[in-house]
Amino acid sequence: MDFRPATEPDLVELVCMQEAAAVVALAHIFPQDTHPFPREAILERWRAELRDPAVAVYVSTDLADRITGFAARRHDELLHFGTAVTTWGTGLAGVLHDALVATYPPGLSRIWLRVFEENHRARRFWEKHGWKSTGRTSRSPFAPHPVLVDYERHLP
């Protein structure tokens, strides 16, 4: 796996990969007949985040330089994280997780993220990697506005 900062030319491929994974993983949260993946809104969000100096965006790629995963962080928050459906079960997500955690600035004692309450697969992943639910919740800005649960991880 190659892990590198994302660039503007990566974004279309990244969003295509993200959409394919989201449709599979989140169909029970965002039924595609009523709440299809908001491709243009997500693409614009990635563009804005790439321009934001406070946000660090990364991609993982395979030997053919195809995007296999993505991650983004801002300060002490993990903003986005995902891998291609074709990589599920290979261990790539764990490697990507560790690579991302290593990018946080020294001196941070805690990092945090939000995950959909009903995304049980993702919640198992985060818990396996040392993240704990804080019990705090919020709502997604995307309809149907599902509940998000905050998780945190303490750093050594």
C-alpha positions as CSV (number, residue, x, y, z in Angstrom):
1,M,0.0,0.0,0.0
2,D,1.1,3.5,-0.8
3,F,-0.2,6.1,1.6
4,R,0.1,9.7,0.4
5,P,-1.5,13.1,0.5
6,A,-4.5,13.4,-1.8
7,T,-4.5,15.8,-4.7
8,E,-7.3,17.4,-6.8
9,P,-6.9,14.9,-9.6
10,D,-7.6,12.1,-7.1
11,L,-11.0,13.4,-6.2
12,V,-13.2,11.9,-8.9
13,E,-11.8,8.4,-8.4
14,L,-11.9,8.8,-4.6
15,V,-15.6,9.8,-4.7
16,C,-16.5,6.9,-7.1
17,M,-14.8,4.5,-4.7
18,Q,-16.5,6.1,-1.7
19,E,-19.9,5.9,-3.4
20,A,-19.5,2.2,-4.2
21,A,-18.6,1.4,-0.6
22,A,-21.2,3.7,0.9
23,V,-24.0,2.2,-1.2
24,V,-23.1,-1.3,0.1
25,A,-22.3,-0.4,3.7
26,L,-24.9,2.3,4.4
27,A,-28.0,1.2,2.3
28,H,-29.8,0.5,5.5
29,I,-29.1,4.0,6.7
30,F,-29.5,5.9,3.4
31,P,-31.9,3.9,1.3
32,Q,-30.8,4.5,-2.3
33,D,-34.3,4.8,-3.7
34,T,-35.1,7.8,-1.4
35,H,-31.7,9.1,-0.3
36,P,-29.1,8.3,-3.1
37,F,-25.4,9.0,-2.5
38,P,-25.0,12.8,-2.8
39,R,-22.1,12.6,-5.3
40,E,-21.8,16.3,-6.2
41,A,-22.1,17.5,-2.5
42,I,-19.5,15.0,-1.4
43,L,-17.2,15.9,-4.3
44,E,-17.5,19.6,-3.4
45,R,-16.9,18.9,0.3
46,W,-13.6,17.1,-0.7
47,R,-12.6,20.0,-2.9
48,A,-13.2,22.4,0.0
49,E,-11.3,20.2,2.4
50,L,-8.3,19.9,0.1
51,R,-8.2,23.8,0.0
52,D,-8.4,24.0,3.8
53,P,-4.9,24.1,5.3
54,A,-6.3,22.7,8.6
55,V,-7.5,19.5,6.9
56,A,-5.1,16.7,5.9
57,V,-6.5,14.4,3.2
58,Y,-4.8,11.1,2.3
59,V,-5.3,8.3,-0.1
60,S,-4.0,4.7,-0.2
61,T,-3.2,3.2,-3.6
62,D,-2.4,-0.2,-5.0
63,L,0.5,-1.1,-7.2
64,A,-1.4,0.1,-10.3
65,D,-1.9,3.5,-8.5
66,R,-5.7,2.9,-8.1
67,I,-7.2,4.4,-5.0
68,T,-8.0,1.8,-2.4
69,G,-8.8,4.0,0.6
70,F,-9.1,7.5,1.9
71,A,-8.7,9.3,5.2
72,A,-8.9,12.9,6.4
73,R,-8.3,14.6,9.6
74,R,-8.6,18.1,11.1
75,H,-6.8,19.0,14.3
76,D,-7.8,16.2,16.7
77,E,-10.8,15.0,14.6
78,L,-10.8,12.1,12.2
79,L,-13.2,13.4,9.5
80,H,-13.4,10.7,6.9
81,F,-12.2,7.1,6.5
82,G,-13.0,4.3,4.1
83,T,-11.7,1.6,1.8
84,A,-12.8,0.1,-1.5
85,V,-15.3,-2.7,-1.3
86,T,-12.8,-5.0,-3.1
87,T,-10.4,-4.6,-0.1
88,W,-12.8,-5.4,2.7
89,G,-11.5,-8.3,4.8
90,T,-7.9,-7.9,3.5
91,G,-6.5,-5.9,6.5
92,L,-6.1,-2.7,4.4
93,A,-8.4,-0.7,6.7
94,G,-6.2,-1.5,9.7
95,V,-3.0,-0.5,7.9
96,L,-4.7,2.7,6.7
97,H,-5.9,3.4,10.2
98,D,-2.4,3.1,11.7
99,A,-0.9,5.2,8.9
100,L,-3.5,8.0,9.6
101,V,-3.1,7.9,13.4
102,A,0.7,8.3,12.9
103,T,0.0,11.6,11.1
104,Y,-1.5,13.4,14.1
105,P,0.8,16.0,15.6
106,P,2.8,15.0,18.6
107,G,1.4,16.1,21.9
108,L,-2.2,15.2,21.2
109,S,-3.5,12.9,24.0
110,R,-6.9,12.2,22.4
111,I,-8.4,12.0,18.9
112,W,-12.1,11.7,18.0
113,L,-14.5,10.8,15.2
114,R,-18.2,10.4,14.5
115,V,-19.7,7.2,13.1
116,F,-23.3,6.4,12.2
117,E,-25.1,4.8,15.1
118,E,-26.5,2.1,12.8
119,N,-23.2,1.4,11.0
120,H,-22.4,-1.7,13.2
121,R,-19.6,-2.9,10.9
122,A,-17.7,0.4,11.3
123,R,-18.4,0.6,15.0
124,R,-16.8,-2.9,15.4
125,F,-13.8,-1.7,13.4
126,W,-13.3,1.4,15.5
127,E,-13.7,-0.5,18.8
128,K,-11.2,-3.2,17.6
129,H,-8.7,-0.4,17.0
130,G,-9.0,1.1,20.5
131,W,-11.8,3.7,20.0
132,K,-14.5,4.0,22.7
133,S,-17.9,5.6,22.4
134,T,-18.3,8.8,24.4
135,G,-22.1,8.5,24.4
136,R,-22.3,11.9,22.7
137,T,-24.5,12.0,19.6
138,S,-25.4,14.4,16.8
139,R,-27.2,14.2,13.4
140,S,-25.8,13.9,9.9
141,P,-26.3,16.9,7.7
142,F,-27.4,14.5,4.9
143,A,-31.1,13.4,4.8
144,P,-32.5,11.4,6.4
145,H,-30.2,12.9,9.1
146,P,-29.2,9.7,10.9
147,V,-27.7,9.7,14.4
148,L,-23.9,9.9,14.6
149,V,-22.1,8.7,17.7
150,D,-18.8,10.2,18.9
151,Y,-15.9,7.9,19.5
152,E,-12.5,8.8,21.0
153,R,-9.1,7.2,21.2
154,H,-6.4,8.1,23.7
155,L,-2.9,8.3,22.3
156,P,0.2,7.2,24.1
